[in-house]
Amino acid sequence: MYNQSHVLKNLIKDKLTIKDKIVLILFFSVLGIISNYTGVSVESYTTNSINHVGSMAGCNLGVHDAIANTRPIAAIVSGYIGGPLLGAIVGLIAGTHRHLLGGFTALSCGIATIVEGIIGGIAKKHSKDGSFNIKQLFIAAVISENFQMIIILAFSKPFFTAIKLIKIISIPMILINSLGSVIFISIIKNAKEEYNKIGAVEAQKALNIAKRTMKYMRKGLNKETAKNISKIIYEMANIEGIFIGDKNGLLTYYGIDIDQEKLKKELCKYYKIRDYMTIRIDSIFFVYAPFNVVNSGFEGMLGLGLKYEKNISTYFIQFVEELRDLLSNQIEIYKLNKLAEEASTAEFKALRAQIEPHFLFNALNTISSFCRTNPLKARELIIDLSNYFRQTLKRKEDFVYLKDEIDFIKSYLSIEKARFGSRLKLIHKWQEKNIENWKIPDMLNEIIDKMNL
């Protein structure tokens, strides 16, 4: 029951909410009450002796019912899962019910059940890493059952009858309830390991999707990238449909046919909420998850759809969260790269704006001096300067063909050679083939000028 229940499967997580603890209390309390009804009534261990003792005590003890059952399992296990307080509450409920059933061990069994729940909780608290330790639980269960036997001896009257009862039930109850607690926790431990294994598989699936979608997300979140990403996710995940939207609305949908106009209307409502939610569109149940990016907030949403709502398990929601986080990180990386690129471009343009006036001022001074001493040279320099600025005005991109840059640099160096004379020695050396159409950063000559060469 515990392993198959959808609600109880959620209780294998490490941190329990108040709601989780209430569900645990109800489940184990019911389990303890059922154990009271399904226990073995110990009434014939020595009838003559009981009646004889009853006569001596001056009272009619009748059958002297005592119930040997598996109620301690509920208290011990609930305490081990939820802590001493939760174990004590389950013990109080199941123990009170046992007390109401009557019998000369009614009070002692009620008290013992509370103690067993507390001992189970203490055992978990002293666990080194907080995980389920089968050996530790077995020892705690054995100690709990021994406490129950001591409490029966202390509170059950007549004392000689209690002793005879302990001789019959002690070993079977200690063994069965201790082993029963171990088996129960082993089932939960296996379920938890399976849960973690499935979670790891879902996380790996999300990582593989992120790896394949990374090349598209480098271009940012737009219709083209959303379409490519949706197709990849649809192929790799076991889903019926997927949609991706940005801050302005739906970008793309991929999957079985649905009313996309209805989807768009639902998205309009979603922009006011911007949180996890499940919405039905035609025959598909979609889990919505927002893209939240650091320093920019809401950037869009991801929706994965399944045909049946019951299939929207904890594992599936975890997968959606992992995928959402990875895609959000990719959006953030794109935005950061874009900011860095814009900052670099702005810095480069600022450098260009500083270089050109500086170069023009030096070039005009050089030409002015040649006008008096060598007019023909001055004329050549004016042509070079004209070619230089013509090329500058024509350029709009940050990367240019190598051939154009070589011509550009020749005009630049012609002016610089005239300016520095014999102090500047130039060596031109490059291959003439196969490199003319290569692209290189623009304005290399102005960078040279910035270095005062």
DOMARMAR-817542 format. One line per 8 residues: for each residue z, y, x of N, C-alpha, C. Coordinates in steps of 0.1 Angstrom, whole numbers, plus 5000, padded with zeros to 4 digits. Example, Ala and Ser with C-alpha at 12.3 -4.5 7.8 and 13.67 -1.06 7.14 Angstrom:
<rs>
5078,4943,5132,5078,4955,5123,5078,4967,5132  5071,4978,5128,5071,4989,5137,5079,5000,5129
</rs>
This chain:
<rs>
5000,4988,5008,5000,5000,5000,5000,5013,5009  5009,5012,5019,5010,5024,5027,4997,5027,5035  4991,5016,5040,4979,5018,5048,4967,5021,5040  4966,5018,5028,4954,5020,5020,4955,5032,5011  4967,5038,5009,4968,5050,5001,4962,5062,5008  4954,5070,5001,4948,5081,5007,4959,5092,5010  4969,5093,5001,4979,5103,5004,4988,5099,5015  4992,5086,5016,5001,5082,5026,4994,5081,5040
4981,5080,5040,4974,5080,5053,4976,5093,5061  4978,5104,5053,4979,5117,5059,4993,5118,5066  5002,5109,5063,5016,5110,5068,5018,5103,5081  5007,5099,5088,5008,5093,5101,5007,5104,5112  5005,5116,5108,5004,5127,5118,5018,5130,5123  5018,5136,5135,5031,5139,5142,5040,5148,5135  5035,5159,5129,5043,5170,5123,5041,5169,5108  5052,5166,5101,5052,5165,5086,5056,5178,5080
5048,5182,5069,5051,5193,5061,5062,5190,5051  5067,5200,5044,5077,5197,5033,5071,5188,5023  5059,5190,5019,5052,5182,5009,5051,5168,5014  5047,5166,5027,5046,5152,5033,5060,5145,5032  5071,5152,5035,5084,5146,5035,5088,5142,5021  5084,5150,5011,5088,5147,4997,5081,5134,4993  5068,5133,4997,5060,5121,4994,5066,5109,5000  5071,5110,5013,5077,5100,5020,5090,5095,5013
5098,5105,5009,5111,5102,5002,5108,5094,4989  5098,5098,4981,5095,5091,4969,5090,5077,4972  5081,5076,4981,5075,5063,4984,5086,5053,4989  5094,5057,4999,5104,5047,5004,5115,5045,4994  5118,5055,4986,5129,5053,4976,5124,5042,4966  5112,5043,4961,5106,5034,4952,5106,5020,4959  5102,5019,4972,5102,5007,4979,5116,5001,4980  5126,5009,4982,5140,5004,4982,5145,4999,4969
5141,5006,4958,5145,5002,4945,5138,4988,4941  5125,4987,4944,5118,4975,4942,5125,4963,4950  5129,4966,4962,5136,4956,4970,5149,4951,4963  5156,4960,4956,5168,4957,4949,5165,4946,4938  5154,4949,4931,5150,4940,4920,5145,4926,4925  5139,4926,4937,5132,4914,4942,5141,4907,4952  5153,4911,4954,5162,4904,4963,5167,4891,4958  5174,4883,4966,5179,4870,4963,5194,4872,4959
5197,4868,4947,5211,4869,4942,5219,4857,4948  5229,4861,4956,5238,4851,4963,5250,4849,4954  5250,4838,4946,5261,4836,4936,5267,4822,4937  5261,4813,4944,5265,4800,4944,5270,4794,4958  5273,4804,4967,5277,4799,4980,5289,4791,4980  5299,4793,4971,5311,4785,4969,5318,4789,4957  5313,4784,4945,5318,4788,4932,5333,4785,4930  5337,4773,4934,5351,4770,4932,5360,4779,4940
5356,4782,4952,5364,4790,4961,5365,4804,4955  5354,4809,4949,5354,4822,4943,5364,4823,4931  5362,4813,4923,5371,4813,4911,5385,4812,4914  5388,4804,4925,5402,4802,4929,5408,4815,4934  5400,4822,4943,5404,4835,4948,5406,4845,4937  5397,4844,4927,5398,4854,4916,5411,4851,4908  5414,4839,4906,5427,4836,4899,5439,4841,4906  5438,4839,4919,5450,4843,4928,5451,4858,4927
5440,4865,4926,5440,4880,4926,5444,4885,4912  5445,4876,4902,5449,4880,4889,5438,4887,4881  5426,4884,4884,5414,4891,4877,5403,4881,4876  5394,4883,4867,5383,4874,4864,5371,4880,4872  5368,4874,4883,5357,4879,4892,5344,4874,4887  5343,4864,4878,5331,4859,4872,5322,4854,4883  5309,4857,4883,5299,4852,4892,5300,4858,4906  5305,4870,4907,5306,4876,4920,5292,4878,4926
5283,4885,4919,5269,4886,4925,5269,4895,4937  5261,4890,4947,5257,4898,4959,5242,4896,4961  5235,4907,4964,5221,4907,4965,5216,4908,4980  5210,4898,4984,5204,4898,4998,5189,4902,4996  5186,4914,5002,5173,4919,5000,5167,4927,5012  5156,4933,5010,5149,4940,5021,5150,4955,5019  5160,4960,5012,5162,4974,5010,5164,4981,5023  5171,4976,5033,5173,4983,5045,5160,4987,5052
5149,4979,5050,5136,4983,5056,5132,4997,5052  5133,5000,5039,5129,5013,5034,5137,5024,5040  5151,5022,5042,5159,5032,5048,5156,5034,5063  5156,5023,5070,5154,5024,5084,5140,5030,5088  5130,5025,5081,5116,5030,5085,5114,5044,5081  5119,5048,5069,5118,5062,5065,5125,5072,5074  5137,5067,5079,5144,5075,5089,5137,5076,5102  5131,5064,5106,5124,5064,5119,5111,5073,5118
5105,5074,5107,5093,5082,5105,5097,5097,5103  5106,5100,5094,5109,5114,5091,5122,5120,5096  5130,5112,5103,5142,5118,5109,5155,5114,5101  5167,5116,5107,5179,5112,5100,5181,5117,5086  5178,5130,5084,5180,5136,5070,5172,5129,5060  5159,5126,5063,5150,5120,5054,5155,5105,5051  5159,5098,5062,5164,5085,5061,5177,5084,5052  5186,5094,5054,5198,5095,5046,5195,5097,5031
5185,5105,5028,5181,5108,5014,5176,5095,5008  5167,5089,5015,5161,5076,5009,5173,5066,5008  5182,5065,5018,5193,5056,5017,5202,5059,5005  5204,5072,5003,5213,5076,4991,5206,5072,4978  5193,5074,4977,5187,5071,4964,5186,5055,4962  5182,5048,4972,5181,5034,4971,5195,5027,4970  5204,5033,4978,5218,5028,4978,5225,5030,4964  5223,5042,4959,5229,5045,4945,5224,5035,4935
5211,5033,4935,5205,5023,4926,5212,5009,4928  5213,5005,4940,5220,4992,4943,5234,4992,4938  5241,5003,4939,5255,5004,4934,5255,5003,4919  5245,5008,4912,5245,5008,4897,5242,4994,4892  5236,4985,4901,5233,4971,4897,5246,4963,4896  5256,4968,4903,5269,4961,4902,5271,4950,4912  5282,4942,4911,5285,4932,4920,5296,4936,4930  5303,4927,4936,5314,4931,4944,5310,4937,4957
5297,4937,4961,5292,4944,4973,5285,4957,4969  5285,4961,4957,5277,4973,4952,5280,4985,4960  5293,4989,4962,5297,5001,4969,5294,5000,4984  5297,4989,4990,5295,4987,5004,5280,4987,5008  5271,4981,4999,5257,4981,5001,5251,4995,5000  5257,5003,4990,5252,5017,4988,5255,5025,5000  5267,5024,5006,5271,5032,5018,5263,5027,5030  5261,5014,5031,5254,5009,5043,5239,5014,5043
5233,5015,5031,5219,5019,5031,5218,5033,5036  5227,5042,5033,5227,5056,5039,5228,5055,5054  5238,5048,5059,5240,5046,5073,5228,5041,5080  5221,5031,5074,5209,5026,5080,5198,5036,5081  5196,5044,5071,5186,5055,5072,5189,5065,5083  5202,5068,5085,5206,5077,5096,5203,5071,5110  5207,5058,5111,5205,5052,5124,5190,5051,5127  5181,5048,5117,5167,5048,5120,5162,5061,5125
5167,5072,5119,5163,5086,5123,5168,5089,5137  5180,5085,5140,5186,5088,5154,5177,5080,5164  5173,5068,5161,5165,5060,5171,5152,5068,5174  5145,5074,5164,5133,5081,5167,5136,5093,5175  5147,5100,5172,5150,5112,5179,5152,5110,5194  5157,5098,5198,5160,5095,5212,5148,5088,5218  5137,5088,5211,5125,5082,5218,5120,5092,5228  5116,5086,5240,5112,5095,5251,5100,5104,5249
5089,5098,5243,5077,5106,5241,5075,5109,5226  5084,5105,5217,5082,5108,5203,5073,5098,5196  5068,5088,5204,5059,5078,5198,5067,5067,5192  5060,5058,5184,5066,5046,5178,5068,5036,5189  5081,5032,5191,5085,5022,5201,5090,5010,5193  5083,4999,5194,5086,4987,5186,5100,4981,5191  5102,4980,5204,5114,4975,5209,5126,4983,5205  5125,4996,5206,5135,5005,5203,5139,5004,5188
5129,5003,5179,5131,5002,5165,5138,4989,5162  5134,4978,5168,5141,4965,5166,5155,4965,5169  5159,4971,5180,5173,4973,5184,5181,4981,5174  5174,4992,5169,5181,5001,5159,5183,4993,5146  5173,4985,5142,5174,4978,5130,5185,4967,5131  5186,4961,5142,5197,4951,5144,5210,4957,5143  5212,4969,5150,5224,4977,5149,5228,4981,5135  5217,4985,5128,5219,4989,5114,5225,4978,5105
5218,4966,5107,5222,4955,5099,5237,4950,5102  5240,4951,5115,5254,4948,5119,5264,4958,5113  5260,4970,5112,5268,4980,5105,5270,4977,5091  5259,4972,5084,5260,4968,5070,5270,4957,5069  5270,4947,5077,5280,4936,5076,5294,4941,5078  5296,4950,5087,5309,4956,5089,5314,4963,5077  5305,4971,5071,5308,4979,5059,5311,4970,5047  5304,4959,5046,5307,4949,5035,5321,4944,5037
5325,4940,5049,5338,4935,5052,5349,4946,5049  5345,4958,5052,5355,4969,5050,5357,4973,5036  5347,4972,5027,5348,4978,5014,5347,4968,5003  5343,4955,5006,5341,4945,4995,5354,4937,4994  5359,4936,4982,5371,4929,4978,5367,4918,4968  5374,4906,4969,5384,4903,4979,5378,4900,4993  5386,4901,5003,5382,4901,5017,5377,4887,5020  5384,4876,5015,5379,4863,5019,5365,4860,5013
5363,4865,5002,5349,4863,4996,5339,4870,5004  5342,4882,5009,5333,4890,5017,5330,4882,5030  5340,4876,5036,5338,4868,5048,5328,4856,5045  5330,4849,5034,5322,4838,5031,5307,4843,5029  5306,4855,5022,5292,4861,5020,5286,4864,5033  5293,4870,5042,5287,4874,5055,5282,4862,5063  5290,4851,5062,5286,4838,5069,5272,4834,5064  5269,4836,5051,5257,4831,5045,5245,4841,5048
5247,4854,5046,5236,4864,5046,5234,4871,5059  5244,4871,5068,5243,4880,5080,5230,4877,5089  5229,4864,5093,5218,4861,5102,5204,4863,5095  5202,4857,5083,5189,4859,5076,5186,4874,5074  5196,4882,5070,5193,4896,5067,5191,4904,5080  5198,4901,5090,5196,4908,5103,5182,4906,5108  5178,4893,5108,5165,4889,5113,5154,4894,5105  5155,4892,5091,5144,4895,5082,5142,4910,5082
5153,4918,5080,5151,4933,5079,5147,4939,5092  5152,4934,5103,5148,4939,5116,5133,4936,5119  5129,4924,5116,5115,4920,5118,5106,4928,5108  5111,4929,5096,5103,4936,5086,5101,4951,5089  5111,4957,5095,5110,4971,5099,5100,4972,5111  5100,4963,5120,5091,4962,5131,5077,4960,5126  5075,4951,5117,5061,4949,5111,5056,4961,5104  5065,4968,5096,5061,4980,5089,5056,4991,5099
5065,4993,5109,5061,5004,5119,5049,5000,5127  5047,4987,5129,5035,4982,5137,5022,4985,5129  5023,4983,5116,5012,4987,5107,5009,5002,5108  5019,5010,5107,5017,5024,5108,5012,5029,5121  5018,5022,5132,5013,5025,5145,4999,5022,5147  4994,5011,5142,4980,5007,5143,4971,5017,5136  4976,5021,5124,4969,5031,5116,4968,5044,5123  4978,5048,5130,4978,5060,5137,4969,5060,5149
4969,5048,5156,4959,5046,5167,4945,5047,5162  4943,5040,5151,4929,5040,5145,4925,5054,5141  4935,5062,5136,4932,5076,5132,4928,5084,5144  4936,5082,5155,4933,5090,5167,4919,5085,5173  4916,5073,5172,4903,5067,5177,4892,5073,5169  4893,5074,5156,4883,5080,5147,4881,5095,5150  4893,5101,5152,4893,5115,5155,4885,5118,5168  4888,5109,5178,4881,5110,5191,4866,5108,5190
4862,5099,5181,4848,5096,5179,4841,5108,5172  4848,5114,5162,4843,5126,5155,4842,5138,5165  4852,5139,5174,4851,5150,5184,4840,5148,5193  4838,5135,5198,4826,5132,5206,4813,5135,5200  4812,5132,5187,4800,5135,5179,4798,5150,5179  4808,5158,5177,4807,5172,5177,4803,5178,5190  4808,5172,5201,4804,5176,5214,4789,5173,5217  4785,5161,5213,4771,5158,5215,4761,5167,5207
4766,5171,5195,4758,5180,5187,4758,5194,5194  4769,5198,5199,4770,5211,5206,4761,5211,5218  4760,5200,5225,4752,5199,5237,4737,5201,5234  4733,5194,5223,4719,5195,5219,4715,5209,5213  4725,5215,5207,4722,5228,5200,4724,5240,5210  4730,5238,5221,4733,5249,5230,4720,5257,5234  4709,5250,5236,4697,5257,5241,4692,5267,5230  4695,5263,5217,4690,5272,5206,4700,5283,5204
4713,5281,5206,4723,5291,5204,4723,5302,5214  4716,5299,5225,4714,5310,5235,4706,5322,5230  4699,5319,5219,4691,5330,5213,4699,5337,5202  4711,5333,5200,4719,5339,5189,4717,5332,5176  4725,5337,5166,4724,5331,5153,4714,5338,5144  4703,5332,5142,4692,5337,5133,4685,5326,5126  4675,5329,5118,4669,5319,5109,4663,5307,5118  4657,5311,5129,4650,5300,5137,4660,5291,5143
4671,5297,5149,4681,5288,5156,4689,5280,5145  4692,5286,5134,4699,5280,5123,4691,5268,5118  4678,5269,5117,4669,5258,5112,4670,5246,5122  4668,5249,5135,4668,5239,5145,4682,5232,5146  4693,5240,5145,4706,5234,5146,4709,5225,5134  4705,5230,5122,4708,5222,5110,4701,5209,5110  4689,5209,5116,4681,5196,5117,4688,5186,5126  4693,5191,5137,4700,5183,5147,4713,5177,5141
4721,5185,5134,4733,5181,5128,4731,5171,5117  4721,5173,5109,4717,5164,5098,4713,5150,5104  4706,5150,5115,4702,5137,5120,4713,5130,5127  4723,5137,5133,4734,5130,5140,4746,5127,5132  4748,5135,5121,4760,5133,5113,4756,5125,5100  4765,5118,5095,4763,5110,5083,4766,5119,5071  4757,5128,5068,4759,5138,5057,4747,5139,5048  4749,5145,5036,4738,5146,5026,4731,5159,5028
4737,5169,5033,4731,5183,5034,4739,5192,5043  4733,5202,5048,4739,5212,5057,4733,5226,5055  4742,5236,5055,4736,5249,5054,4743,5258,5065  4737,5268,5069,4742,5278,5079,4739,5292,5074  4749,5300,5074,4747,5314,5070,4753,5324,5080  4748,5336,5080,4754,5347,5089,4761,5356,5080  4764,5368,5085,4772,5378,5077,4765,5383,5065  4752,5381,5065,4744,5387,5054,4740,5377,5043
4741,5364,5046,4738,5354,5036,4732,5342,5042  4726,5333,5034,4721,5320,5038,4709,5322,5048  4710,5314,5059,4699,5314,5069,4690,5302,5066  4697,5291,5064,4689,5278,5063,4697,5268,5055  4689,5259,5049,4695,5247,5043,4687,5235,5047  4693,5223,5050,4686,5211,5053,4693,5199,5047  4685,5191,5040,4691,5180,5033,4684,5176,5021  4691,5168,5012,4684,5165,4999,4683,5177,4990
4674,5176,4981,4671,5188,4973,4683,5192,4964  4686,5206,4965,4696,5212,4956,4691,5225,4952  4698,5231,4942,4694,5245,4937,4699,5255,4948  4690,5260,4956,4694,5269,4967,4698,5283,4962  4693,5286,4950,4697,5299,4944,4712,5299,4940  4716,5287,4935,4730,5285,4931,4738,5285,4944  4733,5280,4955,4741,5280,4967,4743,5294,4972  4732,5302,4971,4733,5316,4975,4743,5324,4967
4744,5321,4954,4754,5328,4946,4768,5324,4949  4770,5311,4953,4783,5307,4957,4787,5313,4970  4777,5315,4979,4780,5321,4992,4785,5336,4990  4779,5343,4980,4783,5356,4977,4798,5357,4974  4803,5347,4966,4817,5346,4963,4825,5343,4976  4819,5334,4985,4826,5330,4997,4829,5341,5006  4821,5352,5006,4823,5363,5016,4836,5370,5013  4841,5369,5001,4854,5375,4998,4866,5367,5002
4863,5354,5004,4874,5345,5008,4874,5342,5023  4863,5338,5028,4861,5335,5042,4871,5325,5048  4873,5314,5041,4882,5304,5046,4877,5290,5042  4884,5280,5046,4880,5266,5043,4881,5264,5028  4870,5257,5023,4870,5254,5008,4860,5244,5006  4861,5237,4994,4851,5227,4990,4845,5231,4977  4832,5231,4977,4824,5236,4965,4813,5226,4962  4811,5223,4949,4801,5214,4945,4788,5222,4941
4777,5218,4947,4764,5223,4944,4755,5211,4939  4752,5211,4927,4745,5199,4921,4753,5186,4923  4747,5177,4931,4753,5164,4933,4760,5163,4946  4762,5174,4954,4767,5174,4967,4780,5182,4968  4790,5177,4974,4803,5184,4977,4802,5190,4991  4803,5203,4992,4802,5210,5005,4816,5214,5010  4818,5212,5023,4830,5217,5029,4826,5230,5037  4831,5241,5033,4827,5254,5040,4837,5256,5051
4832,5262,5062,4840,5265,5074,4834,5278,5080  4843,5289,5082,4838,5301,5087,4836,5302,5102  4826,5309,5107,4825,5312,5121,4833,5324,5124  4844,5322,5131,4853,5333,5135,4852,5335,5150  4847,5347,5154,4845,5349,5168,4855,5360,5173  4861,5357,5185,4870,5366,5191,4864,5380,5192  4872,5390,5189,4868,5405,5190,4857,5409,5180  4851,5400,5172,4841,5404,5163,4844,5398,5149
4853,5389,5148,4857,5384,5135,4847,5374,5129  4845,5376,5115,4836,5367,5108,4822,5370,5111  4815,5359,5115,4801,5359,5119,4791,5351,5110  4797,5343,5101,4789,5335,5093,4797,5322,5088  4789,5312,5084,4796,5300,5079,4788,5288,5081  4795,5277,5081,4788,5263,5082,4793,5255,5070  4783,5248,5064,4787,5239,5053,4781,5226,5055  4789,5215,5054,4785,5202,5055,4788,5195,5041
4778,5187,5036,4779,5182,5023,4779,5167,5022  4787,5161,5014,4787,5147,5011,4785,5144,4996  4780,5132,4993,4776,5130,4979,4789,5127,4970  4799,5121,4976,4811,5118,4969,4823,5125,4975  4831,5132,4966,4842,5140,4970,4853,5131,4977  4854,5118,4973,4864,5110,4978,4862,5107,4993  4849,5109,4998,4846,5107,5012,4850,5118,5021  4854,5129,5014,4858,5141,5023,4873,5138,5027
4873,5130,5038,4886,5125,5044,4891,5135,5054  4903,5132,5059,4909,5140,5070,4900,5140,5082  4894,5128,5085,4885,5127,5096,4873,5136,5095  4867,5137,5083,4855,5145,5080,4858,5160,5082  4870,5164,5076,4874,5178,5078,4876,5181,5092  4882,5172,5100,4884,5174,5114,4871,5176,5121  4861,5168,5117,4848,5169,5123,4842,5182,5120  4843,5187,5108,4838,5200,5104,4845,5211,5112
4858,5210,5114,4865,5220,5122,4861,5220,5137  4859,5208,5142,4855,5207,5156,4841,5214,5158  4832,5210,5149,4818,5215,5149,4818,5230,5147  4826,5235,5138,4827,5250,5136,4832,5257,5148  4842,5252,5154,4848,5258,5166,4838,5259,5178  4830,5248,5180,4821,5247,5190,4809,5257,5188  4804,5258,5176,4793,5267,5173,4798,5281,5174  4811,5284,5169,4817,5297,5171,4818,5301,5185
4821,5292,5194,4822,5295,5208,4808,5298,5214  4798,5291,5209,4785,5294,5214,4780,5307,5209  4784,5311,5197,4780,5325,5192,4787,5335,5201  4800,5332,5204,4807,5342,5212,4801,5343,5226  4797,5332,5232,4791,5332,5245,4778,5340,5245  4770,5338,5234,4757,5346,5233,4760,5361,5232  4770,5365,5224,4774,5379,5223,4779,5385,5236  4787,5377,5244,4791,5382,5256,4780,5383,5267
4771,5373,5267,4759,5374,5276,4750,5386,5272  4749,5389,5259,4741,5400,5255,4747,5413,5259  4760,5414,5258,4767,5426,5262,4766,5428,5277  4767,5417,5285,4766,5418,5299,4751,5422,5303  4742,5416,5296,4728,5420,5299,4725,5434,5295  4730,5439,5284,4729,5453,5280,4735,5462,5290  4747,5458,5295,4754,5467,5305,4746,5467,5318  4741,5456,5322,4733,5455,5334,4720,5463,5333
4714,5463,5321,4701,5470,5319,4704,5485,5319  4716,5489,5313,4719,5503,5312,4722,5508,5326  4729,5500,5334,4732,5504,5348,4719,5506,5356  4710,5496,5354,4697,5497,5361,4689,5509,5357  4689,5512,5344,4682,5524,5340,4688,5537,5345  4702,5537,5346,4708,5548,5351,4705,5550,5366  4704,5539,5373,4700,5539,5387,4686,5544,5389  4677,5540,5380,4663,5545,5380,4662,5560,5378
4671,5565,5368,4671,5579,5365,4675,5587,5377  4685,5581,5385,4689,5588,5397,4679,5588,5408  4672,5577,5409,4663,5575,5420,4651,5584,5419  4645,5585,5408,4632,5592,5407,4633,5607,5410  4643,5614,5406,4644,5628,5410,4646,5630,5425  4654,5621,5430,4657,5621,5445,4644,5618,5453  4637,5608,5449,4624,5605,5456,4614,5617,5454  4613,5622,5442,4603,5633,5440,4607,5645,5449
4619,5648,5450,4623,5660,5458,4619,5658,5472  4622,5646,5478,4619,5643,5492,4603,5643,5494  4596,5637,5484,4582,5636,5486,4575,5650,5486  4580,5659,5477,4574,5672,5476,4577,5680,5489  4588,5678,5494,4592,5685,5507,4583,5680,5518  4580,5667,5518,4571,5662,5529,4557,5667,5527  4552,5667,5515,4538,5672,5512,4537,5687,5516  4548,5694,5513,4548,5709,5515,4546,5711,5530
4553,5703,5539,4552,5705,5553,4538,5702,5558  4532,5691,5552,4518,5687,5557,4508,5697,5552  4511,5705,5542,4501,5715,5537,4498,5725,5548  4507,5728,5556,4505,5738,5567,4500,5731,5579  4504,5719,5582,4500,5713,5595,4488,5704,5594  4487,5697,5582,4476,5687,5581,4472,5686,5566  4463,5695,5561,4460,5696,5547,4454,5683,5542  4445,5676,5550,4439,5663,5545,4450,5653,5542
4460,5652,5551,4471,5643,5549,4479,5646,5537  4480,5659,5535,4488,5664,5523,4480,5659,5510  4467,5660,5511,4459,5656,5499,4460,5641,5496  4461,5633,5507,4462,5618,5505,4476,5615,5499  4486,5623,5504,4500,5621,5499,4501,5625,5485  4494,5635,5481,4494,5639,5466,4488,5628,5458  4477,5622,5463,4471,5611,5455,4480,5599,5454  4487,5596,5465,4497,5585,5465,4508,5588,5455
4513,5600,5456,4524,5604,5447,4519,5603,5432  4507,5607,5430,4501,5606,5416,4500,5592,5411  4495,5583,5420,4494,5569,5417,4508,5563,5414  4518,5567,5422,4531,5562,5421,4537,5565,5407  4536,5578,5403,4541,5582,5390,4533,5577,5378  4521,5575,5380,4512,5569,5370,4517,5554,5367  4520,5547,5378,4525,5533,5376,4539,5534,5370  4547,5543,5373,4561,5544,5368,4560,5547,5353
4551,5556,5348,4551,5559,5334,4545,5547,5326  4537,5539,5332,4531,5527,5325,4541,5516,5323  4552,5516,5331,4561,5504,5331,4571,5505,5320  4572,5494,5312,4582,5494,5301,4591,5481,5302  4587,5472,5311,4595,5460,5312,4603,5460,5326  4613,5452,5326,4622,5451,5338,4616,5442,5348  4606,5433,5345,4600,5424,5354,4585,5427,5353  4579,5427,5365,4564,5430,5367,4558,5420,5375
4544,5420,5375,4537,5411,5384,4537,5415,5398  4538,5405,5407,4539,5408,5421,4528,5417,5427  4516,5414,5422,4504,5422,5426,4506,5436,5423  4510,5440,5411,4512,5454,5408,4523,5460,5416  4533,5452,5418,4544,5458,5426,4540,5460,5441  4532,5452,5446,4527,5454,5460,4519,5468,5461  4510,5470,5451,4503,5483,5451,4512,5494,5449  4522,5492,5441,4532,5502,5438,4540,5506,5451
4544,5496,5458,4551,5498,5470,4543,5504,5481  4530,5501,5482,4521,5507,5492,4521,5522,5490  4520,5527,5477,4519,5541,5475,4533,5548,5479  4543,5541,5476,4557,5545,5479,4559,5547,5494  4555,5536,5501,4557,5536,5516,4548,5545,5523  4537,5548,5518,4528,5558,5524,4534,5572,5524  4541,5575,5514,4548,5588,5513,4560,5588,5523  4568,5576,5523,4579,5575,5532,4575,5575,5547
4564,5569,5550,4559,5569,5563,4556,5583,5568  4550,5590,5559,4546,5604,5563,4559,5612,5565  4569,5609,5557,4582,5616,5558,4590,5613,5571  4590,5600,5575,4599,5596,5586,4591,5595,5599  4577,5594,5598,4569,5594,5610,4572,5581,5618  4573,5582,5631,4575,5571,5640,4588,5564,5639  4597,5570,5632,4610,5564,5630,4610,5552,5620  4599,5552,5612,4598,5541,5602,4587,5532,5606
4590,5519,5609,4580,5509,5613,4578,5500,5601  4566,5497,5597,4564,5489,5585,4556,5476,5589  4560,5465,5584,4553,5452,5586,4550,5446,5572  4538,5445,5569,4534,5439,5556,4530,5425,5558  4536,5416,5552,4533,5402,5555,4536,5394,5542  4525,5389,5535,4527,5381,5524,4514,5372,5521  4516,5362,5514,4504,5353,5511,4495,5360,5500  4482,5359,5502,4473,5365,5493,4470,5356,5480
4474,5343,5482,4470,5334,5471,4482,5329,5464  4480,5326,5451,4490,5319,5443,4502,5327,5439  4504,5338,5444,4517,5346,5441,4514,5359,5434  4502,5362,5432,4499,5375,5425,4505,5376,5411  4505,5365,5404,4509,5365,5390,4524,5361,5389  4531,5360,5400,4546,5358,5399,4552,5371,5394  4563,5370,5386,4570,5382,5381,4583,5384,5389  4586,5396,5393,4598,5400,5400,4604,5412,5394
4617,5415,5398,4623,5427,5392,4616,5440,5395  4615,5449,5386,4608,5461,5387,4616,5471,5396  4608,5480,5402,4613,5492,5410,4620,5487,5423  4616,5477,5430,4622,5473,5442,4621,5484,5452  4610,5492,5452,4609,5503,5462,4619,5513,5460  4623,5516,5447,4633,5526,5445,4647,5521,5449  4649,5508,5448,4662,5502,5453,4662,5504,5468  4651,5502,5475,4650,5505,5490,4653,5520,5492
4648,5528,5484,4650,5543,5486,4665,5546,5484  4671,5539,5475,4686,5541,5472,4694,5538,5484  4689,5528,5492,4697,5524,5504,4694,5533,5515  4686,5544,5513,4683,5554,5523,4675,5548,5535  4665,5539,5532,4657,5534,5542,4644,5542,5543
</rs>
